[in-house]
Amino acid sequence: MPLFGELELGTVTGALPELRDLDTEAWELPKAEILQLACEIDDGSRALLPRDPKVQLAYTMYVDHRWTVDELCATLHISRATCYRYVALARRAVPEG
């Protein structure tokens, strides 16, 4: 494995440890001070965050109850599934109380 630079994972996938789930124990890497792991997705997608303006707008419109879900979807040009995904994402970010 290189100390600096990049490593093509396809060449070493058989030797890499497998994560069963997110509760997997931490890996120990002898002599490693810092490990940075990055993964790229080639389909053009990006991480969706609760602070995304479209997510916030969908959530605000949804909880306001002045629009139906169909009107909200038509206004934001999103599907019903995306609408509910945005609402759930924003709702998780709102502190309870």
N, CA, C and O atoms as a GROMACS GRO file, in nm:
protein
  388
    1MET      N    1   0.083  -0.118   0.000
    1MET     CA    2   0.000   0.000   0.000
    1MET      C    3   0.087   0.124   0.000
    1MET      O    4   0.188   0.129   0.070
    2PRO      N    5   0.051   0.224  -0.076
    2PRO     CA    6   0.134   0.343  -0.081
    2PRO      C    7   0.123   0.423   0.049
    2PRO      O    8   0.019   0.423   0.115
    3LEU      N    9   0.231   0.491   0.086
    3LEU     CA   10   0.227   0.578   0.203
    3LEU      C   11   0.159   0.710   0.167
    3LEU      O   12   0.091   0.770   0.251
    4PHE      N   13   0.177   0.753   0.045
    4PHE     CA   14   0.112   0.874  -0.004
    4PHE      C   15   0.056   0.844  -0.140
    4PHE      O   16   0.106   0.756  -0.211
    5GLY      N   17  -0.048   0.915  -0.179
    5GLY     CA   18  -0.104   0.897  -0.311
    5GLY      C   19  -0.233   0.819  -0.309
    5GLY      O   20  -0.307   0.821  -0.210
    6GLU      N   21  -0.258   0.751  -0.416
    6GLU     CA   22  -0.384   0.680  -0.432
    6GLU      C   23  -0.360   0.531  -0.452
    6GLU      O   24  -0.253   0.489  -0.496
    7LEU      N   25  -0.460   0.454  -0.419
    7LEU     CA   26  -0.453   0.310  -0.438
    7LEU      C   27  -0.581   0.267  -0.509
    7LEU      O   28  -0.691   0.297  -0.463
    8GLU      N   29  -0.568   0.198  -0.619
    8GLU     CA   30  -0.684   0.147  -0.691
    8GLU      C   31  -0.740   0.030  -0.612
    8GLU      O   32  -0.676  -0.076  -0.603
    9LEU      N   33  -0.859   0.047  -0.554
    9LEU     CA   34  -0.916  -0.056  -0.468
    9LEU      C   35  -0.947  -0.186  -0.540
    9LEU      O   36  -0.947  -0.292  -0.479
   10GLY      N   37  -0.973  -0.179  -0.668
   10GLY     CA   38  -1.005  -0.300  -0.742
   10GLY      C   39  -0.893  -0.403  -0.740
   10GLY      O   40  -0.918  -0.522  -0.757
   11THR      N   41  -0.772  -0.358  -0.719
   11THR     CA   42  -0.659  -0.450  -0.719
   11THR      C   43  -0.639  -0.520  -0.585
   11THR      O   44  -0.566  -0.619  -0.578
   12VAL      N   45  -0.702  -0.471  -0.477
   12VAL     CA   46  -0.680  -0.528  -0.344
   12VAL      C   47  -0.810  -0.563  -0.269
   12VAL      O   48  -0.806  -0.588  -0.149
   13THR      N   49  -0.922  -0.564  -0.338
   13THR     CA   50  -1.049  -0.585  -0.269
   13THR      C   51  -1.056  -0.716  -0.193
   13THR      O   52  -1.124  -0.724  -0.091
   14GLY      N   53  -0.990  -0.818  -0.239
   14GLY     CA   54  -0.993  -0.946  -0.169
   14GLY      C   55  -0.924  -0.943  -0.034
   14GLY      O   56  -0.956  -1.022   0.054
   15ALA      N   57  -0.831  -0.852  -0.017
   15ALA     CA   58  -0.755  -0.844   0.108
   15ALA      C   59  -0.813  -0.741   0.206
   15ALA      O   60  -0.765  -0.731   0.319
   16LEU      N   61  -0.914  -0.667   0.165
   16LEU     CA   62  -0.970  -0.563   0.252
   16LEU      C   63  -1.069  -0.622   0.353
   16LEU      O   64  -1.140  -0.717   0.320
   17PRO      N   65  -1.073  -0.567   0.474
   17PRO     CA   66  -1.171  -0.615   0.572
   17PRO      C   67  -1.312  -0.574   0.531
   17PRO      O   68  -1.331  -0.474   0.463
   18GLU      N   69  -1.411  -0.652   0.574
   18GLU     CA   70  -1.551  -0.626   0.542
   18GLU      C   71  -1.622  -0.566   0.662
   18GLU      O   72  -1.602  -0.610   0.775
   19LEU      N   73  -1.705  -0.467   0.636
   19LEU     CA   74  -1.788  -0.409   0.741
   19LEU      C   75  -1.925  -0.476   0.735
   19LEU      O   76  -1.996  -0.465   0.635
   20ARG      N   77  -1.961  -0.546   0.841
   20ARG     CA   78  -2.092  -0.611   0.846
   20ARG      C   79  -2.202  -0.507   0.861
   20ARG      O   80  -2.308  -0.518   0.800
   21ASP      N   81  -2.176  -0.406   0.943
   21ASP     CA   82  -2.270  -0.297   0.965
   21ASP      C   83  -2.192  -0.182   1.027
   21ASP      O   84  -2.070  -0.190   1.039
   22LEU      N   85  -2.261  -0.077   1.065
   22LEU     CA   86  -2.192   0.040   1.120
   22LEU      C   87  -2.142   0.019   1.262
   22LEU      O   88  -2.069   0.103   1.315
   23ASP      N   89  -2.180  -0.091   1.326
   23ASP     CA   90  -2.135  -0.120   1.462
   23ASP      C   91  -2.009  -0.205   1.464
   23ASP      O   92  -1.972  -0.258   1.569
   24THR      N   93  -1.943  -0.220   1.351
   24THR     CA   94  -1.820  -0.298   1.342
   24THR      C   95  -1.710  -0.232   1.425
   24THR      O   96  -1.701  -0.110   1.430
   25GLU      N   97  -1.628  -0.313   1.489
   25GLU     CA   98  -1.518  -0.260   1.570
   25GLU      C   99  -1.418  -0.185   1.482
   25GLU      O  100  -1.406  -0.211   1.362
   26ALA      N  101  -1.347  -0.092   1.545
   26ALA     CA  102  -1.248  -0.012   1.474
   26ALA      C  103  -1.134  -0.099   1.424
   26ALA      O  104  -1.099  -0.199   1.487
   27TRP      N  105  -1.077  -0.062   1.312
   27TRP     CA  106  -0.963  -0.133   1.258
   27TRP      C  107  -0.836  -0.083   1.325
   27TRP      O  108  -0.827   0.034   1.362
   28GLU      N  109  -0.741  -0.170   1.341
   28GLU     CA  110  -0.610  -0.130   1.390
   28GLU      C  111  -0.511  -0.138   1.275
   28GLU      O  112  -0.500  -0.242   1.209
   29LEU      N  113  -0.442  -0.030   1.252
   29LEU     CA  114  -0.342  -0.027   1.146
   29LEU      C  115  -0.207   0.005   1.208
   29LEU      O  116  -0.180   0.121   1.242
   30PRO      N  117  -0.121  -0.095   1.224
   30PRO     CA  118   0.011  -0.072   1.286
   30PRO      C  119   0.090   0.035   1.211
   30PRO      O  120   0.091   0.038   1.088
   31LYS      N  121   0.154   0.121   1.285
   31LYS     CA  122   0.239   0.228   1.233
   31LYS      C  123   0.162   0.336   1.158
   31LYS      O  124   0.224   0.424   1.098
   32ALA      N  125   0.031   0.332   1.159
   32ALA     CA  126  -0.047   0.434   1.090
   32ALA      C  127  -0.078   0.548   1.186
   32ALA      O  128  -0.130   0.526   1.295
   33GLU      N  129  -0.045   0.669   1.145
   33GLU     CA  130  -0.076   0.786   1.227
   33GLU      C  131  -0.208   0.848   1.182
   33GLU      O  132  -0.290   0.885   1.265
   34ILE      N  133  -0.226   0.859   1.053
   34ILE     CA  134  -0.347   0.920   0.998
   34ILE      C  135  -0.393   0.833   0.881
   34ILE      O  136  -0.313   0.792   0.798
   35LEU      N  137  -0.521   0.807   0.877
   35LEU     CA  138  -0.578   0.735   0.764
   35LEU      C  139  -0.696   0.816   0.712
   35LEU      O  140  -0.790   0.844   0.786
   36GLN      N  141  -0.690   0.851   0.588
   36GLN     CA  142  -0.800   0.922   0.526
   36GLN      C  143  -0.855   0.833   0.416
   36GLN      O  144  -0.782   0.790   0.327
   37LEU      N  145  -0.984   0.807   0.423
   37LEU     CA  146  -1.048   0.721   0.326
   37LEU      C  147  -1.154   0.802   0.254
   37LEU      O  148  -1.240   0.863   0.316
   38ALA      N  149  -1.148   0.800   0.124
   38ALA     CA  150  -1.246   0.872   0.043
   38ALA      C  151  -1.300   0.778  -0.062
   38ALA      O  152  -1.229   0.690  -0.111
   39CYS      N  153  -1.424   0.796  -0.096
   39CYS     CA  154  -1.489   0.712  -0.196
   39CYS      C  155  -1.563   0.802  -0.293
   39CYS      O  156  -1.638   0.890  -0.250
   40GLU      N  157  -1.544   0.782  -0.419
   40GLU     CA  158  -1.613   0.861  -0.520
   40GLU      C  159  -1.722   0.778  -0.584
   40GLU      O  160  -1.707   0.658  -0.606
   41ILE      N  161  -1.833   0.845  -0.613
   41ILE     CA  162  -1.944   0.781  -0.682
   41ILE      C  163  -1.952   0.844  -0.820
   41ILE      O  164  -1.965   0.966  -0.834
   42ASP      N  165  -1.944   0.761  -0.921
   42ASP     CA  166  -1.935   0.812  -1.058
   42ASP      C  167  -2.069   0.849  -1.121
   42ASP      O  168  -2.073   0.893  -1.236
   43ASP      N  169  -2.180   0.832  -1.048
   43ASP     CA  170  -2.309   0.859  -1.111
   43ASP      C  171  -2.352   1.005  -1.100
   43ASP      O  172  -2.464   1.039  -1.139
   44GLY      N  173  -2.265   1.092  -1.049
   44GLY     CA  174  -2.296   1.235  -1.041
   44GLY      C  175  -2.379   1.273  -0.920
   44GLY      O  176  -2.415   1.390  -0.906
   45SER      N  177  -2.409   1.179  -0.832
   45SER     CA  178  -2.489   1.212  -0.715
   45SER      C  179  -2.403   1.281  -0.612
   45SER      O  180  -2.280   1.276  -0.617
   46ARG      N  181  -2.469   1.347  -0.516
   46ARG     CA  182  -2.397   1.414  -0.409
   46ARG      C  183  -2.474   1.392  -0.280
   46ARG      O  184  -2.592   1.356  -0.282
   47ALA      N  185  -2.408   1.413  -0.170
   47ALA     CA  186  -2.473   1.396  -0.041
   47ALA      C  187  -2.580   1.504  -0.023
   47ALA      O  188  -2.557   1.621  -0.054
   48LEU      N  189  -2.693   1.464   0.027
   48LEU     CA  190  -2.802   1.558   0.052
   48LEU      C  191  -2.800   1.594   0.199
   48LEU      O  192  -2.804   1.506   0.286
   49LEU      N  193  -2.794   1.722   0.228
   49LEU     CA  194  -2.785   1.769   0.365
   49LEU      C  195  -2.913   1.841   0.406
   49LEU      O  196  -2.982   1.898   0.322
   50PRO      N  197  -2.945   1.839   0.537
   50PRO     CA  198  -3.066   1.908   0.584
   50PRO      C  199  -3.063   2.058   0.556
   50PRO      O  200  -3.168   2.120   0.544
   51ARG      N  201  -2.944   2.116   0.544
   51ARG     CA  202  -2.937   2.260   0.519
   51ARG      C  203  -2.953   2.296   0.371
   51ARG      O  204  -2.951   2.414   0.335
   52ASP      N  205  -2.967   2.197   0.286
   52ASP     CA  206  -2.990   2.222   0.144
   52ASP      C  207  -3.117   2.307   0.130
   52ASP      O  208  -3.220   2.272   0.187
   53PRO      N  209  -3.111   2.417   0.054
   53PRO     CA  210  -3.228   2.506   0.044
   53PRO      C  211  -3.356   2.438  -0.004
   53PRO      O  212  -3.465   2.471   0.042
   54LYS      N  213  -3.342   2.343  -0.095
   54LYS     CA  214  -3.461   2.274  -0.146
   54LYS      C  215  -3.522   2.184  -0.038
   54LYS      O  216  -3.644   2.171  -0.030
   55VAL      N  217  -3.438   2.122   0.044
   55VAL     CA  218  -3.486   2.039   0.154
   55VAL      C  219  -3.558   2.127   0.256
   55VAL      O  220  -3.667   2.091   0.303
   56GLN      N  221  -3.499   2.240   0.290
   56GLN     CA  222  -3.561   2.331   0.386
   56GLN      C  223  -3.693   2.386   0.335
   56GLN      O  224  -3.790   2.396   0.411
   57LEU      N  225  -3.699   2.420   0.208
   57LEU     CA  226  -3.822   2.472   0.150
   57LEU      C  227  -3.931   2.365   0.149
   57LEU      O  228  -4.046   2.393   0.182
   58ALA      N  229  -3.896   2.244   0.110
   58ALA     CA  230  -3.994   2.135   0.109
   58ALA      C  231  -4.049   2.112   0.249
   58ALA      O  232  -4.169   2.093   0.267
   59TYR      N  233  -3.961   2.112   0.348
   59TYR     CA  234  -4.004   2.090   0.486
   59TYR      C  235  -4.095   2.204   0.534
   59TYR      O  236  -4.198   2.179   0.596
   60THR      N  237  -4.056   2.327   0.506
   60THR     CA  238  -4.137   2.442   0.546
   60THR      C  239  -4.275   2.437   0.482
   60THR      O  240  -4.376   2.461   0.550
   61MET      N  241  -4.282   2.407   0.354
   61MET     CA  242  -4.410   2.399   0.285
   61MET      C  243  -4.494   2.284   0.340
   61MET      O  244  -4.616   2.295   0.354
   62TYR      N  245  -4.428   2.173   0.372
   62TYR     CA  246  -4.499   2.054   0.421
   62TYR      C  247  -4.561   2.079   0.558
   62TYR      O  248  -4.678   2.045   0.580
   63VAL      N  249  -4.486   2.138   0.649
   63VAL     CA  250  -4.538   2.160   0.785
   63VAL      C  251  -4.634   2.277   0.792
   63VAL      O  252  -4.708   2.291   0.890
   64ASP      N  253  -4.634   2.362   0.690
   64ASP     CA  254  -4.724   2.478   0.688
   64ASP      C  255  -4.869   2.439   0.659
   64ASP      O  256  -4.961   2.510   0.698
   65HIS      N  257  -4.890   2.328   0.593
   65HIS     CA  258  -5.022   2.273   0.560
   65HIS      C  259  -5.107   2.362   0.470
   65HIS      O  260  -5.228   2.344   0.463
   66ARG      N  261  -5.046   2.459   0.402
   66ARG     CA  262  -5.122   2.540   0.306
   66ARG      C  263  -5.119   2.479   0.167
   66ARG      O  264  -5.197   2.517   0.080
   67TRP      N  265  -5.028   2.384   0.147
   67TRP     CA  266  -5.015   2.318   0.018
   67TRP      C  267  -5.039   2.169   0.036
   67TRP      O  268  -5.006   2.111   0.139
   68THR      N  269  -5.097   2.109  -0.065
   68THR     CA  270  -5.105   1.964  -0.065
   68THR      C  271  -4.969   1.910  -0.106
   68THR      O  272  -4.885   1.984  -0.158
   69VAL      N  273  -4.947   1.783  -0.083
   69VAL     CA  274  -4.820   1.723  -0.123
   69VAL      C  275  -4.804   1.731  -0.275
   69VAL      O  276  -4.694   1.756  -0.325
   70ASP      N  277  -4.912   1.712  -0.348
   70ASP     CA  278  -4.905   1.721  -0.494
   70ASP      C  279  -4.866   1.862  -0.539
   70ASP      O  280  -4.786   1.876  -0.632
   71GLU      N  281  -4.921   1.965  -0.476
   71GLU     CA  282  -4.886   2.103  -0.510
   71GLU      C  283  -4.740   2.132  -0.475
   71GLU      O  284  -4.668   2.197  -0.552
   72LEU      N  285  -4.698   2.083  -0.361
   72LEU     CA  286  -4.559   2.101  -0.318
   72LEU      C  287  -4.465   2.037  -0.420
   72LEU      O  288  -4.366   2.097  -0.461
   73CYS      N  289  -4.496   1.915  -0.460
   73CYS     CA  290  -4.412   1.842  -0.556
   73CYS      C  291  -4.407   1.913  -0.691
   73CYS      O  292  -4.302   1.924  -0.752
   74ALA      N  293  -4.522   1.962  -0.736
   74ALA     CA  294  -4.527   2.033  -0.863
   74ALA      C  295  -4.448   2.163  -0.857
   74ALA      O  296  -4.379   2.198  -0.953
   75THR      N  297  -4.457   2.233  -0.746
   75THR     CA  298  -4.385   2.359  -0.730
   75THR      C  299  -4.234   2.340  -0.729
   75THR      O  300  -4.160   2.416  -0.791
   76LEU      N  301  -4.190   2.237  -0.658
   76LEU     CA  302  -4.045   2.212  -0.645
   76LEU      C  303  -3.990   2.119  -0.753
   76LEU      O  304  -3.870   2.094  -0.759
   77HIS      N  305  -4.078   2.067  -0.837
   77HIS     CA  306  -4.039   1.974  -0.944
   77HIS      C  307  -3.970   1.851  -0.887
   77HIS      O  308  -3.861   1.812  -0.931
   78ILE      N  309  -4.034   1.789  -0.787
   78ILE     CA  310  -3.981   1.668  -0.725
   78ILE      C  311  -4.093   1.564  -0.719
   78ILE      O  312  -4.211   1.598  -0.730
   79SER      N  313  -4.055   1.439  -0.701
   79SER     CA  314  -4.155   1.333  -0.688
   79SER      C  315  -4.206   1.328  -0.545
   79SER      O  316  -4.148   1.389  -0.455
   80ARG      N  317  -4.315   1.253  -0.524
   80ARG     CA  318  -4.368   1.236  -0.388
   80ARG      C  319  -4.265   1.167  -0.298
   80ARG      O  320  -4.249   1.204  -0.182
   81ALA      N  321  -4.196   1.068  -0.353
   81ALA     CA  322  -4.094   0.998  -0.274
   81ALA      C  323  -3.983   1.093  -0.231
   81ALA      O  324  -3.939   1.089  -0.116
   82THR      N  325  -3.940   1.178  -0.322
   82THR     CA  326  -3.837   1.276  -0.288
   82THR      C  327  -3.888   1.375  -0.185
   82THR      O  328  -3.815   1.414  -0.094
   83CYS      N  329  -4.013   1.415  -0.198
   83CYS     CA  330  -4.074   1.506  -0.100
   83CYS      C  331  -4.067   1.446   0.040
   83CYS      O  332  -4.020   1.512   0.133
   84TYR      N  333  -4.111   1.324   0.055
   84TYR     CA  334  -4.111   1.260   0.186
   84TYR      C  335  -3.968   1.235   0.236
   84TYR      O  336  -3.942   1.238   0.356
   85ARG      N  337  -3.876   1.210   0.144
   85ARG     CA  338  -3.735   1.192   0.182
   85ARG      C  339  -3.679   1.324   0.237
   85ARG      O  340  -3.609   1.325   0.338
   86TYR      N  341  -3.710   1.435   0.168
   86TYR     CA  342  -3.666   1.566   0.214
   86TYR      C  343  -3.725   1.599   0.351
   86TYR      O  344  -3.654   1.647   0.439
   87VAL      N  345  -3.854   1.573   0.368
   87VAL     CA  346  -3.921   1.604   0.495
   87VAL      C  347  -3.859   1.522   0.609
   87VAL      O  348  -3.834   1.574   0.717
   88ALA      N  349  -3.835   1.394   0.583
   88ALA     CA  350  -3.775   1.309   0.687
   88ALA      C  351  -3.634   1.356   0.721
   88ALA      O  352  -3.596   1.357   0.838
   89LEU      N  353  -3.558   1.395   0.622
   89LEU     CA  354  -3.422   1.443   0.644
   89LEU      C  355  -3.424   1.571   0.727
   89LEU      O  356  -3.348   1.585   0.822
   90ALA      N  357  -3.510   1.664   0.690
   90ALA     CA  358  -3.519   1.791   0.763
   90ALA      C  359  -3.573   1.770   0.905
   90ALA      O  360  -3.528   1.834   0.999
   91ARG      N  361  -3.668   1.680   0.918
   91ARG     CA  362  -3.728   1.654   1.051
   91ARG      C  363  -3.624   1.597   1.147
   91ARG      O  364  -3.625   1.630   1.266
   92ARG      N  365  -3.534   1.512   1.097
   92ARG     CA  366  -3.428   1.458   1.184
   92ARG      C  367  -3.333   1.566   1.231
   92ARG      O  368  -3.273   1.554   1.338
   93ALA      N  369  -3.318   1.672   1.152
   93ALA     CA  370  -3.225   1.779   1.186
   93ALA      C  371  -3.285   1.882   1.282
   93ALA      O  372  -3.212   1.960   1.342
   94VAL      N  373  -3.417   1.882   1.296
   94VAL     CA  374  -3.484   1.978   1.384
   94VAL      C  375  -3.475   1.928   1.527
   94VAL      O  376  -3.515   1.816   1.556
   95PRO      N  377  -3.423   2.014   1.618
   95PRO     CA  378  -3.416   1.968   1.759
   95PRO      C  379  -3.555   1.949   1.817
   95PRO      O  380  -3.647   2.025   1.790
   96GLU      N  381  -3.567   1.844   1.898
   96GLU     CA  382  -3.697   1.816   1.961
   96GLU      C  383  -3.720   1.914   2.076
   96GLU      O  384  -3.626   1.960   2.141
   97GLY      N  385  -3.848   1.945   2.098
   97GLY     CA  386  -3.877   2.033   2.210
   97GLY      C  387  -3.993   2.122   2.191
   97GLY      O  388  -4.026   2.200   2.280
   0.00000   0.00000   0.00000
